[in-house]
Amino acid sequence: MKILITGCNGQLGTEMRNVLEEKMPGKTIYTDVAELDLTDADAVKSFVAANDITHIVNCAAYTAVDKAESDQGLCSRINVDAVKNLADAAYEQGAKVIHTSTDYVFDGTGHSPYKESDAVHPVSHYGVTKRQGEATLLALLPESVIVRTAWLYSPYGNNFVKTMRRLGRERAELGVVADQVGTPTAARDLAEAIYAILTAPQWMPGIYHFTDEGAASWYDFTKAIHRISGITGCNVKPITTADYPTPATRPAYSILDKSKIKKTFGITIPHWEESLVDCIKTLDEMEAK
């Protein structure tokens, strides 16, 4: 097995490195844009062939949801064209692909956890490109695995947890959206799930949903971040989506049903607050150095 991890400097890519270097060292090549431009089809094919890649885990994505509305070209190149290039290279090499996608392929008007078989209806350019990326991959390489996730955070990079910790220390009051509901998901937990898919006795293609367990609003999430971080000097107030307009429309409800991935791969998923405690402990340790 020779694994290529793309987007290795992002949240998920960093956690994939942490997991794979611990559990199967020496079998993985890690790339980001500096090492491999995924929008260059020839470069991708050459790289995959030259390194005898057997598995590709695509952690690379354009994830700036609001910026995507005005930067549609670049968003499409990374979330659609790059996926096509990886699929073409994998087909020629006979490699298998695990691709990460998002809850934003749904419109968020549902009221029960979304199953993999539910109709998609993205309502932002980011969501549209992620769905196009899924469709492109499955058309070219039907035996691929797609893992949709949501509300990802980690001790690395820029994310909601780190922002709310910073703002909680800087401000006396914060208004946070309370009418959008989903599941905060630690990138480490997603990386562990992808490792389980990679090392399963049998390759099981298809679309899977993965988040941590439980549900929260952004307001609930922020309150937990501050409580666990020991931040007491900031008054967090619930506000509505209408109170905080953004360029991109976000799903109001984006809880994902995880029954399929749990049953197929026999994985146990922690509650989101348990994983948040672990992340904040790591952040505190990193800040103390």
Residue pairs with C-beta under 8 A, 6 or more apart in sequence:
1 24
1 27
1 54
1 55
1 198
2 27
2 28
2 29
2 51
2 52
2 53
2 54
2 55
3 20
3 27
3 28
3 29
3 53
3 54
3 55
3 56
3 57
3 198
4 28
4 29
4 31
4 47
4 48
4 51
4 53
4 55
4 56
4 57
4 95
5 13
5 16
5 17
5 20
5 28
5 29
5 30
5 31
5 57
5 59
6 13
6 31
6 32
6 36
6 38
6 56
6 57
6 58
6 59
6 60
6 86
7 13
7 32
7 58
7 59
7 60
7 61
8 14
8 16
8 17
8 30
8 31
8 32
8 59
9 32
9 157
10 32
10 59
10 60
10 61
10 63
10 156
10 157
11 152
11 153
11 154
11 156
11 157
11 159
11 187
12 59
12 100
12 152
12 154
12 187
12 190
12 191
13 30
13 32
13 59
13 60
14 154
14 156
14 157
14 187
15 154
15 156
15 187
15 188
15 190
15 191
16 57
16 59
16 191
16 194
16 195
17 28
17 30
18 188
18 191
19 188
19 191
19 192
19 194
19 195
20 27
20 28
20 195
21 28
23 195
24 199
29 51
29 53
31 47
32 60
33 60
36 43
36 44
36 47
37 43
37 44
38 44
38 60
38 78
38 82
38 85
38 86
39 77
39 78
39 81
39 82
39 85
40 85
41 84
41 85
41 88
41 89
44 82
44 85
44 86
44 88
44 89
45 85
45 88
45 89
45 92
47 53
47 89
48 56
48 86
48 89
48 90
48 92
48 93
48 95
49 89
49 92
49 93
52 93
53 90
53 93
53 95
54 93
54 94
54 95
54 96
55 95
55 96
55 97
55 98
55 198
56 86
56 89
56 90
56 95
56 96
56 97
56 98
57 97
57 98
57 100
57 194
57 198
58 82
58 83
58 86
58 97
58 98
58 99
58 100
59 100
60 78
60 82
61 78
61 79
61 100
61 130
62 68
62 71
62 74
62 75
62 78
62 79
62 126
62 129
63 126
64 71
64 75
64 126
65 104
65 124
65 126
65 246
65 248
65 250
66 246
66 247
66 248
67 247
68 75
68 124
68 125
68 126
68 129
68 248
69 124
69 125
69 126
69 247
69 248
70 247
72 125
75 125
75 126
75 129
76 129
76 132
79 126
79 129
79 130
79 132
79 133
80 129
80 132
80 133
80 136
83 99
83 133
83 136
83 137
84 136
84 137
84 140
86 97
86 99
86 137
87 97
87 136
87 137
87 140
87 141
87 144
88 140
89 95
90 96
90 97
90 141
90 144
91 140
91 141
96 143
96 144
96 145
96 203
97 137
97 141
97 144
97 145
98 144
98 145
98 146
98 147
98 194
98 197
98 198
99 133
99 134
99 137
99 144
99 145
99 146
99 147
100 146
100 147
100 148
100 149
100 190
100 194
101 130
101 131
101 133
101 134
101 146
101 147
101 148
101 149
101 207
102 126
102 127
102 130
102 148
102 149
102 150
103 114
103 148
103 149
103 150
103 151
103 182
103 211
103 251
103 254
103 256
104 122
104 124
104 126
104 127
104 130
104 250
104 251
104 254
105 120
105 121
105 122
105 127
105 130
105 131
105 134
105 148
106 114
106 118
106 120
106 121
106 122
106 127
106 251
106 254
107 121
107 122
107 123
107 251
108 123
108 180
108 250
108 251
108 252
108 253
108 254
109 251
109 252
109 253
110 118
110 253
111 253
112 257
113 255
113 256
113 257
113 258
114 209
114 254
114 255
114 256
114 257
115 209
115 257
115 259
115 260
116 148
116 206
116 207
116 208
116 209
116 257
116 260
120 131
122 128
122 130
122 131
123 249
123 251
124 248
124 249
124 250
125 248
126 248
134 146
134 207
137 144
137 146
138 144
138 146
142 205
143 203
143 205
144 205
145 197
145 204
145 205
145 206
145 207
145 208
146 206
146 207
146 208
147 190
147 193
147 194
147 197
147 207
147 208
147 209
147 210
147 261
148 207
148 208
148 209
148 210
148 256
149 185
149 190
149 209
149 210
149 211
149 256
150 182
150 183
150 185
150 211
150 254
150 256
151 160
151 182
151 183
151 184
151 185
151 211
151 221
151 254
152 159
152 185
152 186
152 187
152 190
153 159
153 160
153 161
153 162
153 184
153 185
153 186
153 187
153 276
153 279
154 186
154 187
154 188
154 279
155 162
155 279
155 282
155 283
155 286
156 187
160 184
160 218
160 221
161 184
161 225
161 276
161 279
161 280
161 283
162 283
164 174
164 176
164 221
164 222
164 225
164 226
165 225
165 226
165 229
165 231
165 280
165 283
167 174
167 234
168 174
168 222
168 225
168 226
168 229
168 231
168 233
168 234
168 236
169 231
169 233
169 234
171 234
172 233
172 234
172 235
173 234
173 235
173 236
173 237
174 222
174 234
174 235
174 236
174 237
175 236
175 237
175 238
175 239
175 243
175 244
176 218
176 219
176 222
176 236
176 237
176 238
176 239
177 217
177 218
177 219
177 238
177 239
177 240
177 241
177 243
177 244
178 217
178 218
178 219
178 220
178 238
178 239
178 240
179 217
179 240
179 241
179 252
180 217
180 218
180 241
180 250
180 251
180 252
180 253
180 254
181 215
181 216
181 217
181 252
181 253
181 254
181 255
182 211
182 215
182 216
182 251
182 253
182 254
182 255
183 211
183 212
183 213
183 214
183 215
183 216
183 254
183 255
183 256
183 272
184 211
184 212
184 216
184 221
184 272
184 275
184 276
185 210
185 211
185 212
185 272
185 275
186 212
186 270
186 272
186 275
186 276
186 278
186 279
188 275
188 278
188 279
189 210
189 212
189 269
189 270
189 275
190 210
192 267
193 210
193 261
193 265
193 267
193 269
196 265
196 266
196 267
197 204
197 208
197 265
200 265
204 264
204 265
206 260
208 260
208 261
208 264
209 256
209 257
209 258
209 260
209 261
210 256
210 258
210 261
210 269
211 255
211 256
211 258
211 269
211 272
212 269
212 270
212 271
212 272
212 275
213 258
213 269
213 270
213 271
213 272
214 271
214 272
214 273
215 255
216 224
216 272
217 238
219 236
219 238
219 239
222 236
223 236
224 273
224 276
225 231
225 276
225 280
226 232
226 234
226 236
228 273
228 276
228 277
228 280
229 280
229 284
241 250
241 252
258 269
261 267
262 268
262 269
